[in-house]
Amino acid sequence: MGVRSLPTTSEGGTRKGKRARVLFKATIRFHGRETESRVRDLSPLGALIELDNPPPLGSQLLFMRGAVAAAARVAWVGGDRVGIAFDHPVNEKEMLAQRPMPAPKMPAKPIDPRSLYRRPGVQFIRLSDEERRLAQVWASQMGLSFED
């Protein structure tokens, strides 16, 4: 990831500031729906994003990455690429520092569900065959399942 000046916009105007070339995911909310996008470059004033069904030119949207969100509008559209202009300058470093939450790791061995409910002084006892049958009948009448 580097920073370079891009002297002109697609409209032929002058670009203000530098853009950081990046590649990360962000969520875009527009027209009452959220969609995932790929961010290709970023500056305090805007970003270049790619998404499958881009919003129309001039649309208002919300750009979200982690805990950071910024209101923006669509400045230009070209295929699946969209240039967005933030309503207020964003802190690039804060935006780049956002990391998605890692997926929880599954335990190496199965967890005994009884261990989740242990309280001091409480003991689990084995049911007799008759007690188990009665518990199953009661559970089925209550719309529950009984497993031990």
N, C-alpha and C positions, 0 to 999 in steps of 0.2 A: 504494500500500500504506500503510495507516495502522494505528493501534492504537486500540482502543476497548474499553470495559468492557462485558461481557455479563453482566448481573446474575444471571440465573437459568439453570439447566441445563434440559434437556428433562424431567428428573424433578422440577423445581420446587425444587431445592436452590439454594444460593448458589455462584456461580462464584468460584473463588479466582484472583485476578490478572487481567491483561489478555491479550487474544489479538490477535495481529497478523493482519489480513486479508491473505492472500497468494494467489497462484495459481502453483503450480509442480508438477512431477511428482516422485514418490517411488516407490520400489519397496517392496512389502509382501510379506513371506514368512510364509506360514502353511500349516499342513497339508502341509508338504513341497513347496509350489509357490510361485513368485514371480509377482506380478502388478503391473502399473503402476497407480498411483493419481494422482488430482489432489488436491493439498492446498489447502484453501480457507481455513483459519485455523490458527494455530499459537501455542502458549504453551509455557512451560517444562514444564508438566504434561500437555499433551495436544494433540491436533489434530483437526480435522474433515477427513475425506478422502472422496473419491468414488471408487468402483470398481464394475465391472460385476457381479461375484459376491461380495458382501461376506461375510466370515466371520460365524459366529453369535455372538450376545451372549456375552461372557465368554471368547472365544477368546484365546489368547496369540499374539502375532505379533512380527515384527521389522520395524521401520520403518527404511528405508535411503534416504539421500540423499547421493550422492557417497561420500565416505570416512567419513561419519557414520552410525552405526546406533544405534538405541535399542529396547530391549525394551518391549513395551506389551501392553495387553489391551483388548478391545473393550468400551467402556462403554455404548454404545447403538447401535442400528441403525435407520435409517429409509429404506426404499427403497434407493437406491444410495449414500446418505450414511451414514458411520460415524463415531462419536465414539470416539477412542482415548485412553487414559490411559497415559502413560509410567510405567514401573516406577520410574524415577529422573528427576529434573528434567534437561532438556536445555538446552544453551546455544543460544538462538534465533538469535543472531547467527552462530554457527558453522554452524548448519543453513541459514540464509539465504545464507551466503557460498558454499556449495557450488554449483558450476556444472557442468553436464554437459560432458564432453569434446566439442569440436567435431569434426565429421566431417572426415576427412582430405581435403585438396583434391587433385584429380587434376591432374597436370602438363598444361601447355598443349600440349605436343607429345609424341609418343611417345618413350619412353626406349629407347635402343639397349641391349639386354640385355648386349651385350659390354662396355659401359662399366661395368657393375656388377662385373665380375670382373677389372678391369685390375690388374695387378701390375707393378712395375718389372721390366724385362727380359723380359717375356712378350709375344710378338707373336702376333697372329692371322694365320693364313695361309689362303689360298684353297685349297680342295681341287680336285684335277682331277676330271673326270667319273668316272673309274674309281675314285678314292679315295672319292668321294661315294657311288657305287653300293655299294662294299664296306662302307662305314660303315652304310648303310641296311640291307643284308642282316644285318650283325652286330647292329644295334640291334633289328631285328624278331625275330631269334632269341632275344634277351635280353628280349623283351617291352617294349622301349623304343621311343620315336619319335625320329627323327633329323631335325633341321631345322638349316639353317645360315643 
